[in-house]
Amino acid sequence: MKTIKYLFVVLSMWYSTEQMLLGQELVPLFEMSLYFEDALGNRDTLEIGYDPRASHDTLLAEFGEFPIEQPFDSILDVRAIHGDTFHDDTTFASKRIISDAENCSSCECNGAGLDFIFVHAKYLPILITYDSSLLNSTYCHNNTIIAQSMEVRLIENWWEAPLFHCMSITDEILEEFEDFYADPVCCISKAFEVQGQGWVDIPGYVILYRQGFYCQTLVDVEEVSHRVLKFYPNPTSGRLNIEGLEENQVYDIAVYNMGGQCVYAQRSVEDHFVTLSDQLPTGIYVVHITVGDKAVISRIVKF
């Protein structure tokens, strides 16, 4: 029996190696495409994503990450690097970047690392488009952001940082990099060789896959059964009334703090009010109500 198990392991390892040698790519846990278009209609594409098997400092061919040794195109070129290679002088960027992610079977979400995107464009502004429904398909992606400043990662209340975009609430971002060209120190950049220009500081973004509902509070409240829900009083000391539900309408409710932690949850609720614990700290919270196949997300303040 031991011999059979040993042979099975050896054959499995051989098969995996053969697959890699044959050039078959691994499918990431999550991936999406970003499309870039400059003011003259020139276009470029970048593939991003994450997977527990990916690396934080090495481009892996099995994920389709291939280093580009040629200089950036002088007109439009978009490339990405892994976070841990940001300060390396010899870093080669790629058109596809798959971030490493925490492999945690007991976790609700796989915490992904950070990667950097760099955009060299002669003709601004740049229009970035993508399918935001991929980010809204799960709670784990709802707060995915790209930011020109590392403050979004360094400060505790990341939503107070400047120069970031919530990717889940829009399908496009129009970028002119005004802050970078006014004061390059403010923003993320890295020196790369550009065709005909030598080494140039190219502006960029850090991309962070965050969980939670903060970004959804920046858009208008959706309708439920053709009615708009209202929450009052807001700010509240604890009791929160819900206006707009039909009589005897049952709903599910969850309340999250700004760190994405669920602090209150109840299913099949009939009362048109909820009472938050006195033990909850004062601050901003996100209320998520589901009625059938529709949802409402709103921000409240507890004092």
BALOBA-1460 file (C-alpha; in Angstrom, 3 decimals):
// residues 303
<rec num="1" residu="m" x="0.000" y="0.000" z="0.000"/>
<rec num="2" residu="k" x="2.816" y="2.436" z="0.877"/>
<rec num="3" residu="t" x="4.459" y="1.665" z="-2.466"/>
<rec num="4" residu="i" x="1.239" y="2.440" z="-4.311"/>
<rec num="5" residu="k" x="0.804" y="5.745" z="-2.446"/>
<rec num="6" residu="y" x="4.425" y="6.661" z="-3.195"/>
<rec num="7" residu="l" x="3.964" y="5.929" z="-6.890"/>
<rec num="8" residu="f" x="0.771" y="8.005" z="-6.920"/>
<rec num="9" residu="v" x="2.563" y="11.007" z="-5.405"/>
<rec num="10" residu="v" x="5.467" y="10.682" z="-7.856"/>
<rec num="11" residu="l" x="3.107" y="10.409" z="-10.824"/>
<rec num="12" residu="s" x="1.081" y="13.428" z="-9.599"/>
<rec num="13" residu="m" x="4.240" y="15.510" z="-9.284"/>
<rec num="14" residu="w" x="5.372" y="14.374" z="-12.738"/>
<rec num="15" residu="y" x="1.994" y="15.274" z="-14.223"/>
<rec num="16" residu="s" x="2.020" y="18.771" z="-12.653"/>
<rec num="17" residu="t" x="5.550" y="19.352" z="-13.953"/>
<rec num="18" residu="e" x="4.538" y="18.181" z="-17.417"/>
<rec num="19" residu="q" x="1.587" y="20.585" z="-17.413"/>
<rec num="20" residu="m" x="3.902" y="23.481" z="-16.581"/>
<rec num="21" residu="l" x="6.427" y="22.393" z="-19.224"/>
<rec num="22" residu="l" x="3.622" y="22.230" z="-21.764"/>
<rec num="23" residu="g" x="2.841" y="25.845" z="-20.973"/>
<rec num="24" residu="q" x="-0.602" y="25.315" z="-19.497"/>
<rec num="25" residu="e" x="-1.492" y="28.240" z="-17.245"/>
<rec num="26" residu="l" x="-3.003" y="27.996" z="-13.800"/>
<rec num="27" residu="v" x="-6.397" y="29.661" z="-13.353"/>
<rec num="28" residu="p" x="-6.287" y="32.319" z="-10.607"/>
<rec num="29" residu="l" x="-8.848" y="32.419" z="-7.830"/>
<rec num="30" residu="f" x="-9.833" y="35.878" z="-9.105"/>
<rec num="31" residu="e" x="-8.934" y="37.806" z="-12.252"/>
<rec num="32" residu="m" x="-10.211" y="40.706" z="-14.324"/>
<rec num="33" residu="s" x="-9.127" y="42.955" z="-17.188"/>
<rec num="34" residu="l" x="-8.429" y="46.684" z="-17.103"/>
<rec num="35" residu="y" x="-8.661" y="48.624" z="-20.369"/>
<rec num="36" residu="f" x="-6.767" y="51.883" z="-20.904"/>
<rec num="37" residu="e" x="-7.448" y="54.449" z="-23.642"/>
<rec num="38" residu="d" x="-5.644" y="57.767" z="-24.111"/>
<rec num="39" residu="a" x="-6.983" y="61.059" z="-25.495"/>
<rec num="40" residu="l" x="-6.169" y="60.016" z="-29.079"/>
<rec num="41" residu="g" x="-7.768" y="56.591" z="-28.859"/>
<rec num="42" residu="n" x="-4.604" y="54.529" z="-28.335"/>
<rec num="43" residu="r" x="-5.348" y="51.481" z="-26.188"/>
<rec num="44" residu="d" x="-3.654" y="49.024" z="-23.875"/>
<rec num="45" residu="t" x="-4.845" y="46.212" z="-21.576"/>
<rec num="46" residu="l" x="-3.712" y="44.867" z="-18.225"/>
<rec num="47" residu="e" x="-4.785" y="41.638" z="-16.505"/>
<rec num="48" residu="i" x="-4.931" y="41.614" z="-12.691"/>
<rec num="49" residu="g" x="-5.999" y="39.120" z="-10.034"/>
<rec num="50" residu="y" x="-4.907" y="37.063" z="-7.036"/>
<rec num="51" residu="d" x="-4.402" y="33.469" z="-5.959"/>
<rec num="52" residu="p" x="-2.934" y="31.679" z="-2.894"/>
<rec num="53" residu="r" x="-0.438" y="29.944" z="-5.200"/>
<rec num="54" residu="a" x="0.881" y="33.207" z="-6.655"/>
<rec num="55" residu="s" x="4.012" y="35.051" z="-5.573"/>
<rec num="56" residu="h" x="4.556" y="38.443" z="-3.947"/>
<rec num="57" residu="d" x="7.995" y="38.993" z="-5.497"/>
<rec num="58" residu="t" x="8.359" y="36.808" z="-8.594"/>
<rec num="59" residu="l" x="6.586" y="36.741" z="-11.960"/>
<rec num="60" residu="l" x="5.291" y="33.203" z="-12.494"/>
<rec num="61" residu="a" x="4.938" y="31.890" z="-16.036"/>
<rec num="62" residu="e" x="2.288" y="29.375" z="-14.925"/>
<rec num="63" residu="f" x="0.005" y="32.339" z="-14.165"/>
<rec num="64" residu="g" x="0.830" y="33.995" z="-17.478"/>
<rec num="65" residu="e" x="3.112" y="36.594" z="-15.885"/>
<rec num="66" residu="f" x="5.988" y="37.298" z="-18.272"/>
<rec num="67" residu="p" x="8.612" y="40.037" z="-17.771"/>
<rec num="68" residu="i" x="8.895" y="42.693" z="-20.474"/>
<rec num="69" residu="e" x="12.525" y="43.669" z="-20.943"/>
<rec num="70" residu="q" x="11.893" y="46.275" z="-23.636"/>
<rec num="71" residu="p" x="11.456" y="49.955" z="-22.669"/>
<rec num="72" residu="f" x="7.964" y="51.358" z="-22.166"/>
<rec num="73" residu="d" x="6.286" y="52.530" z="-25.362"/>
<rec num="74" residu="s" x="6.662" y="56.296" z="-25.786"/>
<rec num="75" residu="i" x="2.939" y="56.803" z="-26.566"/>
<rec num="76" residu="l" x="0.973" y="54.498" z="-24.246"/>
<rec num="77" residu="d" x="2.093" y="51.557" z="-22.161"/>
<rec num="78" residu="v" x="0.625" y="50.041" z="-18.992"/>
<rec num="79" residu="r" x="2.483" y="47.438" z="-16.913"/>
<rec num="80" residu="a" x="2.414" y="46.063" z="-13.371"/>
<rec num="81" residu="i" x="4.795" y="44.672" z="-10.751"/>
<rec num="82" residu="h" x="4.510" y="42.762" z="-7.493"/>
<rec num="83" residu="g" x="4.598" y="44.837" z="-4.323"/>
<rec num="84" residu="d" x="7.821" y="43.422" z="-2.904"/>
<rec num="85" residu="t" x="9.784" y="44.364" z="-6.023"/>
<rec num="86" residu="f" x="8.877" y="48.061" z="-5.897"/>
<rec num="87" residu="h" x="12.304" y="49.147" z="-4.635"/>
<rec num="88" residu="d" x="14.314" y="46.813" z="-6.900"/>
<rec num="89" residu="d" x="16.315" y="48.608" z="-9.580"/>
<rec num="90" residu="t" x="16.167" y="45.682" z="-11.996"/>
<rec num="91" residu="t" x="12.425" y="45.051" z="-11.802"/>
<rec num="92" residu="f" x="10.766" y="43.951" z="-15.039"/>
<rec num="93" residu="a" x="7.055" y="44.675" z="-15.308"/>
<rec num="94" residu="s" x="4.352" y="42.541" z="-16.901"/>
<rec num="95" residu="k" x="1.038" y="42.876" z="-18.735"/>
<rec num="96" residu="r" x="-0.473" y="40.401" z="-16.287"/>
<rec num="97" residu="i" x="-0.064" y="40.432" z="-12.506"/>
<rec num="98" residu="i" x="-1.535" y="37.869" z="-10.091"/>
<rec num="99" residu="s" x="-1.067" y="38.831" z="-6.458"/>
<rec num="100" residu="d" x="-0.413" y="36.312" z="-3.716"/>
<rec num="101" residu="a" x="-3.313" y="35.680" z="-1.344"/>
<rec num="102" residu="e" x="-3.698" y="34.140" z="2.091"/>
<rec num="103" residu="n" x="-4.638" y="30.468" z="1.842"/>
<rec num="104" residu="c" x="-7.082" y="30.243" z="4.741"/>
<rec num="105" residu="s" x="-9.773" y="27.552" z="4.628"/>
<rec num="106" residu="s" x="-11.511" y="28.964" z="7.725"/>
<rec num="107" residu="c" x="-11.496" y="32.587" z="6.509"/>
<rec num="108" residu="e" x="-14.432" y="34.195" z="4.754"/>
<rec num="109" residu="c" x="-12.104" y="35.981" z="2.340"/>
<rec num="110" residu="n" x="-8.612" y="35.373" z="0.989"/>
<rec num="111" residu="g" x="-6.581" y="38.425" z="1.947"/>
<rec num="112" residu="a" x="-4.628" y="39.413" z="-1.176"/>
<rec num="113" residu="g" x="-1.307" y="41.212" z="-1.258"/>
<rec num="114" residu="l" x="-0.627" y="44.453" z="-3.074"/>
<rec num="115" residu="d" x="0.588" y="45.131" z="-6.599"/>
<rec num="116" residu="f" x="1.513" y="48.283" z="-8.473"/>
<rec num="117" residu="i" x="0.281" y="49.494" z="-11.863"/>
<rec num="118" residu="f" x="2.265" y="52.039" z="-13.890"/>
<rec num="119" residu="v" x="0.804" y="54.098" z="-16.730"/>
<rec num="120" residu="h" x="3.008" y="55.920" z="-19.229"/>
<rec num="121" residu="a" x="0.845" y="58.089" z="-21.476"/>
<rec num="122" residu="k" x="1.824" y="60.910" z="-23.806"/>
<rec num="123" residu="y" x="-1.731" y="62.038" z="-24.429"/>
<rec num="124" residu="l" x="-3.865" y="62.596" z="-21.351"/>
<rec num="125" residu="p" x="-6.428" y="62.031" z="-19.946"/>
<rec num="126" residu="i" x="-6.515" y="58.251" z="-19.671"/>
<rec num="127" residu="l" x="-9.855" y="56.428" z="-19.510"/>
<rec num="128" residu="i" x="-9.734" y="53.190" z="-17.494"/>
<rec num="129" residu="t" x="-12.673" y="50.822" z="-17.984"/>
<rec num="130" residu="y" x="-13.505" y="47.381" z="-16.549"/>
<rec num="131" residu="d" x="-16.385" y="45.148" z="-15.489"/>
<rec num="132" residu="s" x="-17.292" y="46.285" z="-11.957"/>
<rec num="133" residu="s" x="-19.794" y="43.422" z="-11.585"/>
<rec num="134" residu="l" x="-16.804" y="41.124" z="-11.024"/>
<rec num="135" residu="l" x="-15.957" y="43.136" z="-7.915"/>
<rec num="136" residu="n" x="-19.547" y="43.272" z="-6.699"/>
<rec num="137" residu="s" x="-20.018" y="39.510" z="-7.043"/>
<rec num="138" residu="t" x="-18.715" y="38.933" z="-3.520"/>
<rec num="139" residu="y" x="-18.308" y="40.791" z="-0.245"/>
<rec num="140" residu="c" x="-14.579" y="40.045" z="-0.445"/>
<rec num="141" residu="h" x="-14.140" y="42.406" z="-3.426"/>
<rec num="142" residu="n" x="-16.599" y="45.189" z="-2.616"/>
<rec num="143" residu="n" x="-13.962" y="47.594" z="-1.332"/>
<rec num="144" residu="t" x="-11.353" y="47.013" z="-4.045"/>
<rec num="145" residu="i" x="-9.526" y="50.271" z="-4.648"/>
<rec num="146" residu="i" x="-6.706" y="51.715" z="-6.710"/>
<rec num="147" residu="a" x="-4.855" y="54.668" z="-5.257"/>
<rec num="148" residu="q" x="-2.086" y="57.042" z="-6.286"/>
<rec num="149" residu="s" x="-0.949" y="57.447" z="-2.676"/>
<rec num="150" residu="m" x="0.357" y="54.811" z="-0.265"/>
<rec num="151" residu="e" x="-1.550" y="56.541" z="2.551"/>
<rec num="152" residu="v" x="-4.502" y="54.334" z="1.708"/>
<rec num="153" residu="r" x="-2.486" y="51.406" z="3.053"/>
<rec num="154" residu="l" x="-0.647" y="53.123" z="5.886"/>
<rec num="155" residu="i" x="-3.387" y="54.864" z="7.860"/>
<rec num="156" residu="e" x="-5.978" y="53.025" z="9.978"/>
<rec num="157" residu="n" x="-8.995" y="54.814" z="8.490"/>
<rec num="158" residu="w" x="-7.993" y="54.143" z="4.876"/>
<rec num="159" residu="w" x="-11.124" y="55.874" z="3.518"/>
<rec num="160" residu="e" x="-9.705" y="59.180" z="4.787"/>
<rec num="161" residu="a" x="-6.681" y="58.839" z="2.488"/>
<rec num="162" residu="p" x="-6.422" y="61.015" z="-0.640"/>
<rec num="163" residu="l" x="-6.292" y="60.024" z="-4.300"/>
<rec num="164" residu="f" x="-8.096" y="56.686" z="-4.374"/>
<rec num="165" residu="h" x="-10.914" y="55.264" z="-6.473"/>
<rec num="166" residu="c" x="-13.512" y="52.737" z="-5.336"/>
<rec num="167" residu="m" x="-13.576" y="50.382" z="-8.308"/>
<rec num="168" residu="s" x="-16.813" y="48.580" z="-7.410"/>
<rec num="169" residu="i" x="-19.094" y="51.612" z="-7.781"/>
<rec num="170" residu="t" x="-18.170" y="52.622" z="-11.326"/>
<rec num="171" residu="d" x="-17.134" y="50.995" z="-14.595"/>
<rec num="172" residu="e" x="-14.697" y="53.727" z="-15.572"/>
<rec num="173" residu="i" x="-12.091" y="56.096" z="-14.170"/>
<rec num="174" residu="l" x="-10.864" y="59.218" z="-15.972"/>
<rec num="175" residu="e" x="-7.312" y="60.014" z="-14.945"/>
<rec num="176" residu="e" x="-5.063" y="63.005" z="-15.687"/>
<rec num="177" residu="f" x="-2.455" y="62.443" z="-12.939"/>
<rec num="178" residu="e" x="-2.732" y="66.134" z="-12.053"/>
<rec num="179" residu="d" x="-1.443" y="65.656" z="-8.508"/>
<rec num="180" residu="f" x="1.579" y="63.665" z="-9.673"/>
<rec num="181" residu="y" x="2.662" y="66.276" z="-12.229"/>
<rec num="182" residu="a" x="2.063" y="69.103" z="-9.745"/>
<rec num="183" residu="d" x="3.992" y="67.407" z="-6.928"/>
<rec num="184" residu="p" x="5.560" y="64.013" z="-7.769"/>
<rec num="185" residu="v" x="6.437" y="63.424" z="-4.104"/>
<rec num="186" residu="c" x="2.733" y="63.049" z="-3.286"/>
<rec num="187" residu="c" x="2.158" y="60.037" z="-5.404"/>
<rec num="188" residu="i" x="3.314" y="56.556" z="-6.343"/>
<rec num="189" residu="s" x="5.862" y="56.465" z="-9.155"/>
<rec num="190" residu="k" x="8.806" y="54.402" z="-10.324"/>
<rec num="191" residu="a" x="11.618" y="54.976" z="-12.833"/>
<rec num="192" residu="f" x="11.417" y="52.895" z="-16.015"/>
<rec num="193" residu="e" x="13.139" y="53.210" z="-19.361"/>
<rec num="194" residu="v" x="10.937" y="54.752" z="-22.062"/>
<rec num="195" residu="q" x="11.607" y="54.531" z="-25.795"/>
<rec num="196" residu="g" x="13.568" y="57.585" z="-26.936"/>
<rec num="197" residu="q" x="13.387" y="59.239" z="-23.500"/>
<rec num="198" residu="g" x="15.733" y="57.284" z="-21.257"/>
<rec num="199" residu="w" x="14.750" y="56.658" z="-17.650"/>
<rec num="200" residu="v" x="11.531" y="58.414" z="-16.634"/>
<rec num="201" residu="d" x="9.481" y="58.498" z="-13.416"/>
<rec num="202" residu="i" x="6.158" y="56.946" z="-14.392"/>
<rec num="203" residu="p" x="3.043" y="57.551" z="-12.257"/>
<rec num="204" residu="g" x="1.185" y="54.590" z="-10.917"/>
<rec num="205" residu="y" x="-1.353" y="53.040" z="-8.589"/>
<rec num="206" residu="v" x="-1.373" y="50.529" z="-5.793"/>
<rec num="207" residu="i" x="-4.250" y="48.082" z="-6.072"/>
<rec num="208" residu="l" x="-5.801" y="46.634" z="-2.924"/>
<rec num="209" residu="y" x="-8.521" y="43.983" z="-2.806"/>
<rec num="210" residu="r" x="-10.501" y="44.959" z="0.285"/>
<rec num="211" residu="q" x="-13.646" y="43.465" z="1.781"/>
<rec num="212" residu="g" x="-16.571" y="45.394" z="3.232"/>
<rec num="213" residu="f" x="-19.256" y="47.817" z="2.112"/>
<rec num="214" residu="y" x="-17.752" y="51.295" z="2.509"/>
<rec num="215" residu="c" x="-17.542" y="51.951" z="-1.231"/>
<rec num="216" residu="q" x="-21.235" y="51.132" z="-1.665"/>
<rec num="217" residu="t" x="-22.152" y="53.923" z="0.757"/>
<rec num="218" residu="l" x="-20.807" y="56.419" z="-1.771"/>
<rec num="219" residu="v" x="-23.616" y="55.686" z="-4.238"/>
<rec num="220" residu="d" x="-27.336" y="56.309" z="-4.066"/>
<rec num="221" residu="v" x="-29.571" y="53.940" z="-2.083"/>
<rec num="222" residu="e" x="-31.219" y="51.325" z="-4.325"/>
<rec num="223" residu="e" x="-34.917" y="50.583" z="-4.440"/>
<rec num="224" residu="v" x="-36.554" y="47.622" z="-2.707"/>
<rec num="225" residu="s" x="-39.946" y="46.565" z="-4.088"/>
<rec num="226" residu="h" x="-40.122" y="49.974" z="-5.820"/>
<rec num="227" residu="r" x="-39.707" y="51.781" z="-2.501"/>
<rec num="228" residu="v" x="-36.748" y="53.667" z="-1.093"/>
<rec num="229" residu="l" x="-35.756" y="52.778" z="2.445"/>
<rec num="230" residu="k" x="-34.911" y="55.515" z="4.920"/>
<rec num="231" residu="f" x="-33.054" y="55.092" z="8.203"/>
<rec num="232" residu="y" x="-33.678" y="57.482" z="11.094"/>
<rec num="233" residu="p" x="-32.617" y="59.006" z="13.325"/>
<rec num="234" residu="n" x="-29.228" y="59.329" z="11.685"/>
<rec num="235" residu="p" x="-27.011" y="59.942" z="13.629"/>
<rec num="236" residu="t" x="-28.464" y="57.506" z="16.149"/>
<rec num="237" residu="s" x="-27.679" y="56.599" z="19.742"/>
<rec num="238" residu="g" x="-28.692" y="52.978" z="19.161"/>
<rec num="239" residu="r" x="-32.279" y="52.558" z="17.927"/>
<rec num="240" residu="l" x="-32.564" y="52.777" z="14.142"/>
<rec num="241" residu="n" x="-36.002" y="52.985" z="12.517"/>
<rec num="242" residu="i" x="-36.500" y="51.683" z="8.975"/>
<rec num="243" residu="e" x="-39.055" y="53.448" z="6.812"/>
<rec num="244" residu="g" x="-40.254" y="52.187" z="3.450"/>
<rec num="245" residu="l" x="-40.811" y="48.490" z="4.099"/>
<rec num="246" residu="e" x="-44.210" y="47.036" z="3.305"/>
<rec num="247" residu="e" x="-46.373" y="45.783" z="6.151"/>
<rec num="248" residu="n" x="-45.198" y="42.394" z="7.466"/>
<rec num="249" residu="q" x="-42.297" y="42.456" z="4.996"/>
<rec num="250" residu="v" x="-39.478" y="40.185" z="6.170"/>
<rec num="251" residu="y" x="-35.845" y="41.128" z="5.606"/>
<rec num="252" residu="d" x="-32.272" y="40.258" z="6.591"/>
<rec num="253" residu="i" x="-30.025" y="42.900" z="8.100"/>
<rec num="254" residu="a" x="-26.297" y="43.184" z="8.809"/>
<rec num="255" residu="v" x="-24.312" y="46.116" z="10.187"/>
<rec num="256" residu="y" x="-20.597" y="46.488" z="9.526"/>
<rec num="257" residu="n" x="-17.964" y="48.794" z="10.963"/>
<rec num="258" residu="m" x="-15.607" y="50.600" z="8.615"/>
<rec num="259" residu="g" x="-13.063" y="47.835" z="8.971"/>
<rec num="260" residu="g" x="-15.486" y="45.401" z="7.339"/>
<rec num="261" residu="q" x="-16.344" y="43.501" z="10.544"/>
<rec num="262" residu="c" x="-19.962" y="42.481" z="11.073"/>
<rec num="263" residu="v" x="-21.115" y="43.943" z="14.407"/>
<rec num="264" residu="y" x="-24.818" y="43.071" z="14.131"/>
<rec num="265" residu="a" x="-26.737" y="40.532" z="12.039"/>
<rec num="266" residu="q" x="-30.249" y="39.103" z="12.100"/>
<rec num="267" residu="r" x="-32.247" y="37.084" z="9.615"/>
<rec num="268" residu="s" x="-35.995" y="37.068" z="8.876"/>
<rec num="269" residu="v" x="-36.654" y="40.313" z="10.733"/>
<rec num="270" residu="e" x="-40.233" y="41.609" z="10.909"/>
<rec num="271" residu="d" x="-39.824" y="44.677" z="13.133"/>
<rec num="272" residu="h" x="-39.176" y="47.912" z="11.300"/>
<rec num="273" residu="f" x="-36.420" y="48.945" z="13.653"/>
<rec num="274" residu="v" x="-33.178" y="47.558" z="15.081"/>
<rec num="275" residu="t" x="-31.339" y="48.398" z="18.273"/>
<rec num="276" residu="l" x="-27.567" y="48.580" z="18.191"/>
<rec num="277" residu="s" x="-25.604" y="47.679" z="21.289"/>
<rec num="278" residu="d" x="-24.536" y="50.424" z="23.669"/>
<rec num="279" residu="q" x="-21.123" y="48.752" z="23.631"/>
<rec num="280" residu="l" x="-20.517" y="49.712" z="20.006"/>
<rec num="281" residu="p" x="-18.033" y="52.585" z="19.707"/>
<rec num="282" residu="t" x="-19.188" y="55.845" z="18.198"/>
<rec num="283" residu="g" x="-18.427" y="56.172" z="14.513"/>
<rec num="284" residu="i" x="-19.603" y="55.349" z="11.008"/>
<rec num="285" residu="y" x="-21.323" y="52.041" z="10.235"/>
<rec num="286" residu="v" x="-22.742" y="50.435" z="7.094"/>
<rec num="287" residu="v" x="-26.247" y="48.930" z="7.137"/>
<rec num="288" residu="h" x="-26.925" y="46.166" z="4.609"/>
<rec num="289" residu="i" x="-30.574" y="45.083" z="4.222"/>
<rec num="290" residu="t" x="-31.735" y="42.296" z="1.898"/>
<rec num="291" residu="v" x="-35.347" y="41.835" z="0.844"/>
<rec num="292" residu="g" x="-35.790" y="38.947" z="-1.542"/>
<rec num="293" residu="d" x="-33.276" y="39.412" z="-4.364"/>
<rec num="294" residu="k" x="-32.808" y="43.149" z="-3.773"/>
<rec num="295" residu="a" x="-30.528" y="44.969" z="-1.372"/>
<rec num="296" residu="v" x="-30.071" y="48.360" z="0.217"/>
<rec num="297" residu="i" x="-26.760" y="49.630" z="1.537"/>
<rec num="298" residu="s" x="-26.603" y="52.841" z="3.551"/>
<rec num="299" residu="r" x="-24.224" y="54.600" z="5.906"/>
<rec num="300" residu="i" x="-25.215" y="55.620" z="9.428"/>
<rec num="301" residu="v" x="-23.469" y="57.406" z="12.266"/>
<rec num="302" residu="k" x="-23.660" y="56.170" z="15.859"/>
<rec num="303" residu="f" x="-22.954" y="58.636" z="18.686"/>
